[in-house]
Structures are given as structure tokens and as C-alpha cells.
Amino acid sequence: MNVLFIGDIVGNVGRSALKETLPALRSKYNPHIIIVNGENAAAGRGITKAIAKEFFDWGVHGITMGNHTWDNKDIFGWIDDEPRIVRPANFSAAAPGKGMAYIQGGGKSMAIINLQGRAFLPPNDCPFQKADELIEEAAERTKTILVDFHAEATSEKIAMGWYLDGRASVVLGTHTHVQTNDDTVLPGGTAYITDVGMTGSKEGVLGMEKEAVLHRFLTGLPSRFVVDEGKWHLHGLVIQIDEATGKAQKATKIRLTEEDWLLM
């Protein structure tokens, strides 16, 4: 089976890029299942029900989140009723939503798990212990398991990749918005990349207007970050998985820009 994961979608620019390129991405990679990280989809902060519906209408099968899950309060009214979206599973047990879902597409199915790192991010339950718990549960139902590890530190992400090698089909990092060049299949058969990257303006700083970011760095004073409206780039990962074993066979990163994507 083929799985397509699109990295952190930032604001209207990122959503437009997704809508514009999905038909061509489907044609080229023939993904059975498409997953996106949507924690920055609503003006860079969280996601709304309307935006999630747009993604599903465009052909997305599952949405993962991260540390901005609760930034848009709209989510509290519907996350418990949407089976195709996951927030970090190691959030407090009192948090609404869930950290693992079983999604279907193209006649295939897989488990998706969302976890958040603890290095340089707010404290949460141990993501490694939560991964053990959820993968054991998922393995009773399916051999194909994808983990979105939303974390800041590259070391923590790499550690998670090795920790889950041979137990998850895919472990990929999100959050830092910069695509890394280490897409690979680990010895145990787990596809891995430290960060998938982002989908949004390539002319700002991590999708935000650069002026406000520079002001904060130069002065140390607060700045209001606004999504940049420049030309987009789209980052993702396509993974080929042997359904019989749950092992990944190949992982290939995707990097498109608004100017050249039609040449893909």
C-alpha cells in the first residue's frame, strides 16, 4: 500500500497549496491513504471544523495535530465526534479527542498515532511509554501503523524512530517546519524522517511574516505573528508498505514549490 503524508499545513497559503497539488500527487504516487498535519491550518493556529471538512472533501483520510491543537477554540465543539483526527495521545487524559485512530482509504486501512515530544515543549506524559501502549493495542487490529511524532528536538525524534523500529510501519517528525534530508527505512522495516517539513509560504519564517519574527529576535519584545502570504512550498513523504508484514519498503520525501510543481 502507498501512504502520502503532507507536512504541517500553515494558513490559507498552505491550504491552497494542498488543494492545488493533491490531484497531481494522487496521479503520480497513487496513494491509498493521505494524511496531513493540520495543527497550523487555521491562520497558523489550530484547525476549525470547516477546514477539516475541506481537507476530507479534497481526499484526505486522516489529520494529525500537535502543540497548537487547542489554539482555535472551535475544536472543542467537534473533535470528539470526528473519528479521522488525532491529537497528541500523551496529552492529559482529561483532554478531549483521542491520540489514535483507524482510517481507511483506497480499500486499505491503517492506524495513525499522534505523540508530542517533551524536550523544549510543555510537559506531557512520556511519549515513549504511550507509544508502547498504543502500538500494542493497534497491533491487535492492523499491521500498518503510522506515528506522527510532533517534537522540537531532533535527538528525541531520532530516538523515537529507533525505539519503534520494527514495531511501526512509519515514524515521522513534524513541528519544526524544516524538511530534513534523512528519509530512510530503518533496519527493522520502519520508514523514518526526522521532520517532514511544512506546506505554506516559503517567503516567511516557518510560514509566518518575517518582519514580526525579526522584530522579536532583534529586540526581545513581543510580536504578533501573522501567516505570510508569499509563494508556497509543499513538503511531504510517500511511503510504500508491505501490508502482509507492516514493514515499509521505501520512503521518499516530496519537495515542491509554487513555481515548479507542474514539472513534477
N, C-alpha and C positions, 0 to 999 in steps of 0.2 A: 504494500500500500504506500501511497505517496501522501505526505503531510506538508503543508505550507504554513509557516509561521511568519507573521509580519510584526516587526518590532514597533515599540511604543509610538502610537499614533498621536500626534500633537496638534490639537486645534483644527480649525477649518481647513488649513493647508494640508495637513496630514489626511484628513477625511477625504478631501478632493483627490489627493494622490491615490488613495486606496480605491476609490470609485473608478477613477480613470484607468488604472492599470490592471485591476482584477481580471477583466475578460482576457487580456493578453497573457497574464500569469497563469490563468487556468489552461489556456490553449497550449502554452509552452511546457508546463510542468505536470499537467493532468493530475492535480491534487484531489484525492478523495475527501480529505478533511482540511479545512482552512481555519486557522486560529489567529487572533490578533491580540496584542496587549492594548487595552483601551483606557488605561488609568489617567491619561492626559488628553483624552479625546474632546472634552468639553472645555474649550478655551484654555487648555493646558492644565486643567484641574478637575479630575474626576470624569464621570460619564453620566449622561442622562438616559432615561428610558427611550426617548425619541432617537437618540444617537445609536443606542444599542439596536433598536429596531431597524434603523438604516443599515447597519452592518449585516444583520441577519438577512435583510431583504436583498443585499448585494451578493449573498452567497457565503458569508462567514458562518461557521458552525459553532465556534466557541470563543469566548472572550476571557482573558486573564486580566488581573488588576495589579495593585501594588500599594505603595505608601500613600498615594493620593486617592485611595478608594473612597474615602468619606468626604472629600473636599467639596463635592457637589451634593447638597442635601437631598436632591431629587432621588438619589439611590435608595434611601431608607424606605421609600414607599413601594419599591418593587423588587428589590434584589432577592427577597425570599421566594418570590413567585417565578423567577426566571431560572430555569434549570441549566441554561447554557453559559452562565457566567460564574467565575470563581474569583474570590478574593483570597489573600494570603491565609492559609489554613492555620498558621501559628499565631493569628490574632487571638485576642481574648475569646473564651468560649461564650461570652455574653454578646459578642458581635453578631449582627445579622448576616445572612448569607452563608456560604459554605466554601470550603477550600478544595474540594474535589468534585468533579462532575464526569459523567459518562456521556460522550457526544457521538453523534452519528452523521455520516455524510458519504455519498457515493457508494452506498452499500457496505461501508466499513464502520467500525466503531473503535473508540479508544477512551482511556481515562486521561483527564487532564488535571494536574495538581498545581496549585499556586502556593509558593512559600516566600517569605521575606527574610532577608538576612538581618543580622544583629550588629555587625560592625558598621559604625558611623550612622546607624539608623536607630529609631526609637526601640526600646527593649520590648521583645515579644518572647513567646515560648520558643524553645530550642527548635530550629528548623530541621535539624538532622534527626532528632527523635520523632518529630511529627512526620517526616518523610518515611521513616521506618514503619510507623503506624499505618499511614495511608497506602503505601505501596503493598504492604501485606494484605490490606483489605482489597485493593484494586486487583491484585494478582489472582484472587479467587474468582474474578469475573472476566478478566481480559489479560492478554499477554502484552498488549500495546499500551504503553504508559508514557505520557509526556509531562515533564516537570518544568515549569517556569519559575526560576529562582530569581526573585526581584531583590537584588542586593547591590551594595555600593563597592565593597572590596573585591578586587579580582581574586585575591587569595581565598576568600570564603567561597566564591563561585567555583573556582578550580577544585577546592576541597570537596564541594558537594558533587561535582562531576565524578571524581574518583570514588567517593563514598557510595554513589548509586550505580557505578559501572557494573553492568550485567544484571541490574535489577529494574532499571527504567530503560525504555527504548530511546528516550531523548531527555537530556538535561541542557537547558539553555538559559543564559542570563539575560535579564532586562534591567532597566533603571538608569544606567549611565548614559544611554543615548548615543554612544560611540561604538560602532561596529568593530569587533576585534577580528584578528586575522588567524584565528586558531580553530576554525571549523574542522572537525575530525570525527572519526569513530574510534572510541577507546577500545582497549583490548578485549573487554568483556562484551562488547557489542552495543554500547551506548553512544549515540550521536551527541556531540558536545560542541558548544561555543560559549565563550565567556560572556559576550554580550552581542545580541542580535543587531543592535543599533536602533535607529528611530525612523519614523516616517513623518516628515514635516518640513519646515523651512530649513534650507541649508545655508541661508544667508544670515542667520542669527547665531545665538549661543544656545545649543541644545534645544533649538526650536523657539527660543524667546528673543525679543528685540535686544540687540547687542548694546544699545545705548544705556539701558537701565542696568544691565549686568555690569558693564564697565564702570558706571557710576558707583555701584556698590563696592566693587573691587578697589577703585581709586580713592574713595572717601571713607569707606567703612560705614556709610549711612544707609538706612533702609531705602529700597527702591521697589516700586510696583512693577513686577514682571508681566509683560504682555506678549502674547503669541506673535511671532514675527510673520509677516505676510509675504515673504520673499519666495523665490522659486524653490520647489521641493526636491527632496531626495527620499528614496524609499529603501529600507533595509529589511532583509528577511533571511529565512533559512528554509530550504526544502530538504526533506529527509525521506529516504526510501527505507521501508521497514519490511522485514520478513514476518508476515502475520503468524506463521506457524510457530516461530520461536520468540517473537517480540524483539528480535535483535535488529539494530539498524545496519543497513548495508552501505549507505552512502549519505553524506551530509554536504550540502553545497550552499554557500552564502549567496545572497542576492543583493546587488547594489545598483540602483537605478537613479537617474537624475531626470528632472523635467525636460532638459534639453535633448537627452539622447535615448530615452527609454524606448522610443519607437524602433530603434535599431537592435533591440534585444533579440 
